Amino acid sequence: MQGIQLQNDSLVEIATFLVRRWSENDSVVVEISEKAETKTRLKENKVILTPLEKRIGNDFQKYRQFRTSLWYEAMRIKHCKKILSNDHAFGFILNTIETQRIEQMGRKRWKGMDEEIIFNYTYMLVSRPQLHTVYGKARIVEAFHQYFMFGAIKGEIQSSNFEKIKQATAFARKNVNKAIDEKYDTEWLEKKVGEIIKMLDIDSLLTIPVSLPFMKAGMALSEEELLKVLKIISKNKEGDFGTVDPTSVVRGDNIYDEYKVLLDENTKTENKGLTPESIGIQIPTASNVDETTIYDMQLINGLKIKFKEWKSGWKEQYLKSGDEFDEENYIEGNEPFFTDVKKSIKTKIVILLDHSSSIASDANEYKKATLALCEVLSFLKVKFAVYAFSTQNRSMVCWSIKPENVKWNHITAKRLAQIVANGSTPLAEVYDRMFSILQSKRPDIFLTLTDGEPSDSDAVRNMIKSLKGLGINMIALGLGPNTVRSITIANNLKHLGYEKTMAVSRLKDIPNKVISILDV
């Protein structure tokens, strides 16, 4: 698998799915950063991960390490009350023993992780520094970490210090087990760190040098070297994990299928990027955006309940004749028979979102409403694409949020979340930029959501005429701060040649208005 590069978008998507599933916390966001080691910020509900290319081994081995480190961070979110800085001895030691506690607790729930944890331990040990490269009393802390985590140390240390390390390790393991058995949390273990520090005869504020678990990019262990270290780890961890087959661990059969699917999806995404859609249109690329701020779950779930019958594909309709007779409807003078009618949404729709400066004050609510719309369209399996426009560096930019052939997911939500409302409303220029896409895709409906007057009305009329000539139904939805203003905007848009214009004064009404125009 060496040489196949996974895109960060693909990694963020699967990492977000996995960390939320493992931690049972749907608010967690994932960021991949080249500037930081893997860590979790509990207060921000954020996991920061080191990219694959900074890890050791071939691509599949890197992915396995990436995945297991993500599992540990998910367990920290699930089970830790606090995570201290590793910069000083106190925090470093607390985080070390907490790693063992959350690992044991996590393994009870996720039993299939054992082989991956053992595999990851191998690379963790290989990545730790040789003791002769760590100076002063920080060497004692590093030796404690290695002995506590791996049951082995890399290099030599004075026998008197080694006795202290063995004593501190035994004490730490005893208290980790007690914390699990008696359901104590981080704060209880934190009280034991002071005693470990006394046993090691160090200062709690001792500075710990940064020891990133990476080696030279692309460097890999030979299979023989990997097996050698893995056998040491397996033997040392036998008391916790039982007997493990090193050759099975090296193969990683359970994870390979998942990895293969990810590679296939990654290849599809790369190929999609080569279509004409990429010409003149930009894709938002930031991966550190918190898309959860624009998820209005109450609105989304309410819409899904409302349109549930559309999802099933069937709806009861009352007619003069049908499958069953309804006495109450007959008495009330309505059509007495009802029958199940198959519903099908075949409409293809392209949605363009105005992100000019006039929307800035309501940008977050606007995004919540449009995201809810996308969630419901995806729920109903409607074929749709989403674009937006704004001004960046004094130039109009047309953004691809979701092409038609890409599923709506957290990556597309991130793209929407990071668009900054700015600039004027150059609709004619936007339509011209999108013309080749619309000519190629020929959607049934091209819907524009806007809250302002276009910069050049005559140019917009000409572009609308050209797009209607392609057989596209041109519709506009006017957004206003109140009913009078929204109707005025919709009426003004009608004079530009749109076949249908609608108006909303409440942003939450956007999804209902849009779904009402779909052919069912």
Buried (B, 14 or more C-beta within 10 A) or exposed (E): EEEEEBBBBBBBBBBBEBBBEBBEEEBBBBBBBEEEBBBBEEEEBBBBBBBBEBBBBBBBBBBBBBBBBBBBBBBBBBBBEBBBEBBBBBBBBBBBBBBBBBBBBBBEEBEEBBBBBBBBBBBBBBBBBEBEEBEEBBBBBBBBBBBBBBBBBBBEBEEEBBEBBBEBBEBBBEBBEEBBEEEBBBEBBBEBBEEBBEBBEBEBEBBBBEBEBBBEEEEBBEEEEBBEBBBBBBBBBEEBBEEBEBEEBBBBEEBBEBBEEBBEBBBEBEEBEEEEBBEBBEEBEEBBBBBBEBBBEEBBEBBBEEBEEBBEBEEEEEEEEBEEEBEEBEEEEEBBBBEBEEBEBEBBBBBBBBBBBBBBEBBBBBBBBBBBBBBBBBBBEBBBBBBBBBBBEEEBBBBBBBBBBBEBBBBBBBBBBBBEBBBBBBBBBBBBBBBBBBBEBEBBBBBBBBBBBBBBBEBBBBBBEBBBEBEBBBBBBBBBEEEEBBBBBBEBBBEBBBEBBBBBBBBBBBBBBBBEBBEB
